[in-house]
Amino acid sequence: MSRTRTALLAALALVAGASGTALAVAPGDAGIAAVPCTVDYKVQNQWDTGFTAAVTITNNTTAKSSWSLKWAYAGNQKVTSGWNAKISQSGTAVTAANETYNGTLATGGSVSFGFQGTYSGTNAVPATFTLDGVTCNVDGGTDPTNPPDPGGGTKVDNPYADAKVYVNPEWSAKAAAEPGGSRISNQPTGVWLDRIAAINGVNGGMGLRAHLDKALEQKGSGELVVQLVIYNLPGRDCAALASNGELGATEIDKYKTQYIDPIAAILADPKYASLRIVNTIEIDSLPNLVTNVSPRATATANCDTMKANGNYIKGVGYALNKLGDAPNVYNYVDAGHHGWIGWDDNFSTSVQTIKQAATAEGATVNDVQGFITNTANYSALKEQYFTINDSVGGKSVRESKWVDWNRYTDELSFAQAFRQEAVNQGFASGVGMLIDTSRNGWGGSARPTGPGATTDVDTYVNGGRIDRRIHVGNWCNQSGAGLGERPQASPAAGIDAYVWIKPPGESDGSSSAIANDEGKGFDRMCDPTYTGNPRNNNNMSGALPNAPLSGHWFSAQFQQLMQNAYPAL
């Protein structure tokens, strides 16, 4: 598989860097153009703190009676006034919509508008423009009125843009059955394929085809994203027993032929070609090869085994290669979270490890649409009351016990930096990030309303931090957690979406040993009486009591997540 947009965006970036202009790309010759729309963005005048810009849109697809152009700034540019378009801005995201007198945009027709803005530092030209949800300046972009042929075509820049997301009816029914659960039971969540049997359905439940068929019903005439979790590597979760899987460390062939191949065959069915299928690829696997192997104190024998046999690398590479072939399938590789990968000796090495997998078993970096952070975890999206650059009494925030020399304080800053490092190491310039916000809201009465006291750096950080865990390494059924930001597309620069990949209410692991036929062990990090290990600096686990096996419904946790939701329900 190849993604033409990578080369085109790179070429545009070179031109833009030289002239301050994003140049249009010539359309194709016949039918719906290979380039569905072009955008010419020119910085006309620029001074110390401001600039003016002129934008021309050319439509190469079916005629339009109205239009909406969107882009995001990489810096802190702000639009202050405009003409010939209704321009609005939220954060870095800008939307320009037609006026009443210039909504008509014929096939081959153009429309121009302009604006004045402010900036500081650099004033980079935006890398990506979408017209009514279709990526412009890209060969083979998708026209919603003329979908790509199932056998070919290219991917849209952000699958979540201007699309609904599939609501899993099985999770929705459980949520709705809880008191107050109907407030969120219509939210989209991930479908977890966590064992071979899940492909066809477990214990009478829905299998993959059943979910995709239901997604076609939900889709209607617009675009719809289906979120799948590909999660069954040999020797899965080598540093955590609660989420161990069914395949032994050496069963890579079984993973390929009995797990990935059947999934790939279903996803390639032309019946589902109109769906945008997003895969979260193998949670926690590749980061474990960085942080939990010898000679580190956090090493486990199982992780040493998986690094030595290479089956994590082979498995992820095979999954990326096979699943990424279909033009409507988008792979996002799990990248841990800031409280795991944010340290200097983990950050760049984690990107290197993912790239090693993305170029194994026939895969290429173009099989990676992006990366996902905080999957099934609790790291706060934004720490609003302190920054990594703060200091108290001459001590940096990085010296506090909570931050502990990490480079990042929250998931948003980490995800944006991780994306840039991936591009620096050879991934496509258009890769995007997903952040799982299903359980990182940390609302309720314990949520701080301002910075901590400046008595010392620890008091300052602990008094103001949104994340109320005992330690940033704690991950199992965390007490006091709340629902986070609701799923949404393009919420910040470089972020394709906030998502709920972990369905709220599904346990991370049992509080005590429970016999089962699912291959799931008992991890002491799920035991509220556990006093910890080197991976959480020997702190208490912070886990809720009376939890069932991972993936099973945990009513008490669901109720707490709703109670502590932020934004509140």
N, C-alpha and C positions, 0 to 999 in steps of 0.2 A: 504494500500500500504506500502511496505517496501523497503528500499534501502540498499542492501547488502554491497555496497561500504563503508557505514559509519562504520560498524564494522570492515571491512577489513583494511580501512585506519587507524582506531584507533589502531588496532593491529600492523600495520606496523610502526606507529609513535612510539609506545612503544619500538619496537625492534630497530628502527633507533636511538632513543634517547640513547639507551644503547651502541650500537656498531658502529654507524655511517654508517649503512648499511640498505638499503631498500631491504628486502628479497623477492624472487620470491614466487608466490603462485602456488600450484599444479593445472594443468589443469584438465578439466573434462575427462570422459572416452570415450565418443562416439560422433561422428559427429563433428560439430564445437564446440570447447572446451567452457566450461562455463566461463573460464577465457581466453579471446581472445589473450592476450599477457602478458608476465611477464617481469619485469625489475629488475635486480639486480644492484643496485648503491652502490658501496663501496668506502668510503674514505680510501685510502691506507696509505697515509702519510700526516701528518699535522704538521705545525709549526706556529710560531707567526702570520705570515701574509699570508701564502700560504698553498696549499695542492695539492695532486694528487688524482685522482679518476679513478676507473675502472667501466665500465658499460657493462652489458651483457643483450641483448634483446633475448627473446625466442618468436617465433611466433607460436601460436596455431590455427590460422585460415588458410585460403587459401594461397597458396604460393605467394610470392611477387618477382618482378623483381627489385624493388627499395623500399626504406623505408626512413621515416623521423620521428625522435623521438623528442618530445617537452616536456619541463618542465619549471617551473618558480621558482626562488629562493625567499624565504621569507626575506632574508637579503640582504647584498650588495656583494655577491660573484660575481667574474668576471672570466670568462674563458680567459686564456691568450694564450694557445696553445693546440693542440690536435693531436691525431694520430688514424688512421683507420676510421676516419669520418670527414666530413666537418662541422665544428662547428661554428655557428654564434650566437651573442647575441645582443638583443635590450632591454635596460633597464634590467628588471629582467628575461625576457623571453629568453630561450635558445633553439636553434634548432640544432640537430645533424642529418645530412643526409649521406647516404652511399657514399663511394668512388666508382670509376668505377669498382673496382675489388671485391667489397663485397656487391653488390646490391641484389644478389639473396638470398632469405630467405624462405626456404622450410617450409611446414607445420611441426611443431615440431622442426625446425631448430633454431640455435642460431647464433648471431654475437656479437663480443665484440669490444669496442673501449675505449680509455682513454684520459685524458686531465689533464692539470695543471691549477690551478686558484689561485686567491688571495681572501682574505676576511679580515674583521675586526669584532670584537665582536664574535658572534656565527656563526657556519658553519653548519646550520641545513640541513639535507637531504630533498630534495624536497618531497612534500606529494603526488603529482600526476604526472603521466607520460602518454602521449598519443602517440601512434604509428599510424601514418597516420590518425589521428583524432579519434582513438578509445582509450578509457581509459584502461590502463593496470592494472594488479594486482587487478582486480575487477571481481567478479563472475557475469556473464551475460552481459558483455560489448557488445557494438554493433559493428558488422562487416559490413561495408558498402556494401559488396558483398553478405551478408546474413542477411537481416534485421530481427528484432525480430518478433515473432508471435504477431499479434494484441491483442491476449488475455493474453499475459504475457510478460516476459522480464523485464529488468531494464533500468534505464535512463543512458544516457551518462553524464559525469561529467560536461561538458559545452556544452549546445545545440548549441551555436554559433560557436564552433570550426569546422573549415573546412566546413562551410555551407554558402550557399547564404541566403539572407533574402528577404522576400516577398515585392515587390513594389506594393503598393495600386494603382490600375489604376485610381481610382476616384481622389485621391489627385494628382497623377502624371499628369493627364490631366489639372487640375487647375494650377499647377505649370508651366507646359509647355506653357500654354496660356499667362503667364505673360512675359513681355519683359525681356530677359535674364534668364528666369526660366528654360529653357532646360538644363542649367548647373547643376541643381540639381534634375531635375524631375525624374531621375532614382534611387534616393536614397530610401531605405526602411523606411517606417514610420508605426506607430501603427494604428490598426483598432479599433475604439472606439465603444464599445457596451454600450452606455450611456442611454439607455431606452429599454423597452421591445420590442417596435416596431423595433428597430435596428436589432434584430435577423433575421427578415425576410426582412428588408430593408425599408427605410423611403422615401416617396415621389418618388417611382420608383427607388431608389438607390439600391446598392448591399447589400444583407443580408449576414449572416455568411456563409451559404453554398456556395453562389456565390463567396465569397472571397476564400474559401478553394478550390473550383473547379478551380479557376483561379491560385491559388498557385500550384496546381498539374501540370498545364500547364507550369508554370515558373520553376518548379523543375528540369525537365530533369532527368538525371541519377544520379545526386549528391544529397546531403542533402539540405533541405531548411527549414528555420525558418519562421513561421507566428507569428506576434506579435499582441495580442489582449489586449484590455483594458477592464477589468471587472469593471463596474463603475455605479452602480445603487442602492446603499444601501438605506434602509429607512432613511429618514431625512438626506440625503446626504449633505456633506460639511456644517456642522453645523455652521462654523464660516465665511462662505462666501456665499453671496446671488447669485452672478453671476452664480454659478455652482450648485445651488440647483437642486434636481432631481424631478422625478414624483411621488415617493412613500413617503407617510407620515411616521412620526416617528414610528408608531406602525405596519406598514404593512410588518412585517417580513415574514409572511406566503406567501404573494404574491411575495415577493422577491425570496423565495425558489422555489415555484411551477411554477411561470409564467416567471421567469427570469433565475435563475441558472439551474434548471432542464432541460429546453429546450436546453440551451447551452451545458450542460454536455452530453446530448443525441447525439447532433450533433458531438461533439468532439470525442465521443466513437465509431462513425461509422467506421467500418473497412476500408471503402473507403479512409479515411484520415490517416490511421495508419503510412504511410511512411513520413508524415510531422512532423516536430518538432514544436509543438505549445507552445508558450511562453505567459503566462498570467501575465499582470500587475494587481495586485489585489487591487482594491478600494483605489484610490488615496486620500490622505489627511484625511482618516477616523480615523485610530487608533492614529496618532499623535495628533489629536484634543482632544482625551480623556485625553491626558497628559497636554497640554499647555492651552487649552481654556475652562477649567472647574473651578468651584469655589473651593477654595476661591481666585484664581488668578485674578488680575486686567484685564487680557485678556479674562476672562470667558464670554461666551454667554449663554443665556437661552436655546437655542437649543442644545448646546453641553452638558449642564447639564442634559437635558432630555435624550440625547442619552447615556450618561454614566449611568444614573439611570435605564433605561429600558434594557440595555445590548444588544441592537439590532445590534450595530456595531460588538461587539464581536461574537454574534451568527451568523450574516450574513457572516463575513469573515471566521469564522470556517467552516460554511456550504459550502461556495464556495471552500475553500481549500480541504475539504473532497471529495466533489462530482467531482470537476474538476481534482483533483490530482490522480484519480483512473487509468486513461489511461496511459500506459507506455511511450507514446510519448508527454505527456503534462507536462509542467514545470511552476510552480507557483512562481512568485516573488512578495513579499508583499511590498507595498509602505512604505518607511521609512522617508518621509519628505525630508529635506535638512539641510545642516550644519547651515544655518541661522535661523533655526527653532528648531532643535533638538540638536545642538552642545553644549548647555550649560550644566553644571554639573547636574542641577536639572531636565533636560529633557532626557539626553542621555540614561542612564541605565534604567530609568523608561519606556522609549519608547520600548526598547527591551522586558522588562517584559510584557508590554501590548500586543505586537505582539505575544509573546509566549502564553499568556492567550488565544488569539484568535486561535492560531495554535493548541491548545489542547482542543478546544470547538467543540461541535456538531459532534463528531466523528473524527475530524481531529487529526493528530499527527505532530510533527516537521518534519517528513519525507515527509509530503506533501508540504514542503517549499523547493524549489530549491535554493532560495536566496532572495535578497532584492533589491529594486530599489530606487535610490535617485534622487532628482532634477527633478522629473517628472513634465513636463509642467512648469518648473521654470527657473530661470536665473542665479543661483549661478555659479561663475567662476569655471572651472575645476581645474586650478592650479594658485595660486598667486605666481608668480615667483620673485617678487621684495621685498617681505618681508615674514618673517616666524613668527610663534606664539612665538618663543623664542627670537625675537629681542627686544631691548630696546633702547630708545632715552632719553637722559638727565635723566637717572635713572628711567624712567617709561617704564613698559612693554607694548608691542604692545596690550596686552589684555586690557589695560586701555584706549585705544583710543576709540573715540565715535563710530567708524565704527565696531570694533571687539566687544567692550562692554562686555568684560570678557568671550567671547566664547572661547572654547578650540580649535576651528578649524578656518582656514582662507579660506578653499576652499573645493570643493566636493570630490576630490580624497583622501585627507587625512582623511576626515570625513567618506567616504565610507569604506576605509580600516579599520579604527578603529571600525566602526559599525559592520562590519563583525566579527572582533575578539571578540567584546563584545557578539555578538549573539552566537558564539561558546562557549564562557565562560559560557553562561547561558543555554547551553544544546542543541543548534541547531547542526546539523551535521557538522563535521569538514571540509567537502568539500563544504559548501554553498558558493555561489558566489554572486557578486554584479553587478548590472547594473547601469549606470549613463546616464541620459538623457542629451545629449549635443546639442539638437536641437536649442537652443537659448541662449547659454551661451558663445559665442565666444568673444563678446565685442571687435571687431576690429575697423577699421576706424581711423580717425584722432585723436579721443579722447583716443586711447589706449596708455598708457604710454610706454616709451622705456627704463626706468630705475627706480631706487628707488627714492622716494620722498626726499625732502630736510630734513636734520636732525635738523631743527629749533625747532620742538617739535614733540611729538609722533603723533599728529593728522595730522600735515603737512606731516610727513614721510609716514604715511599709506595712506592718501588721494592722495598724489602725485604719489604713486607707485601702487595703487590697480588696477587690471584688471577690476573687477566688478565696473561699473560706475553708479549703481543705487544710488538714493538719500539715501535709507536705505535698509538694507539686508532683511527686512520684506516685501518689495514691490514686488508684484507678477503679476499685471494685465497689459498686453500689454505694457511692459516697453520701454520707449523712449531710443533710442541709442543702443539697443541690436543688436546682430549679430548671424548668424549661428555659431555653435561651431564645435568641431571635428566631422569629418564624421564617420558614423557608422563603427565599426571595432571590431573584436573579440580579446579577451585576450590582451588588451593593457597595462595592468599593473598587478602586483601581487594582487591576490584576486578578480580582476575585470573580469567578464565573457565577458562583451562587453560595448562599448559606443554605445548608441542607440538613435534614433530619435523617441521616443514614441509620443511626441506632434508633430503633423504635422505642420511644419512651414507655417505660413499664416493663420492658424485657430485662431480666436479671443479667448481671455480669458474671455471676458465679454463686455457688451455694455457700452459706455461712458455715456449714459443717459437711462432712463427707456424706454423699448420697449415692447409693449404688445405682448404676444406669447402664444402658446399652448404647449410649451416644459417644463413648470415648472420652467423656469429660471427667477430669480429675478434680480433686479438692485443693484449692490454693488458699494458703493461710492469709493472703492479703484480702480475702473475702470474709474472714473471721474477725468480728469486732473486738475480740480479746487479744488479737495478735499484736506483738510489740515491734514488728518490722524486721527489715533486712537491709543490706547495703544499698539496695536500689531506692529505698526511701529514707536513707540515713537513720535507720532503726527507730522510726517513729511509729506510733499506733496507726493501724490501718484506716481508721475513720469509716469503716464499712457498716452498713445497716445490718441489724440482726434478722434472723429468720428468713433468709433469702433462699429461693429455689435454685435449681441448676441454671446455668447460663442459657439465655434464650427463652426461658420459661417466664410466664406472667408473674409479676411481683406487684401486687395491688398496693401495698404500703408505700413502695417507692413511687409508684405512679401518682398517688395522692400527694405525696410530699413534693414531687416535681411540679404539680399544678399549683400547690400552695405557695411555692417559692419562685414561681415563674417571673422572669424579667425579660421583656416588658410583661407586666402583670396581665392575667387573663381578665 
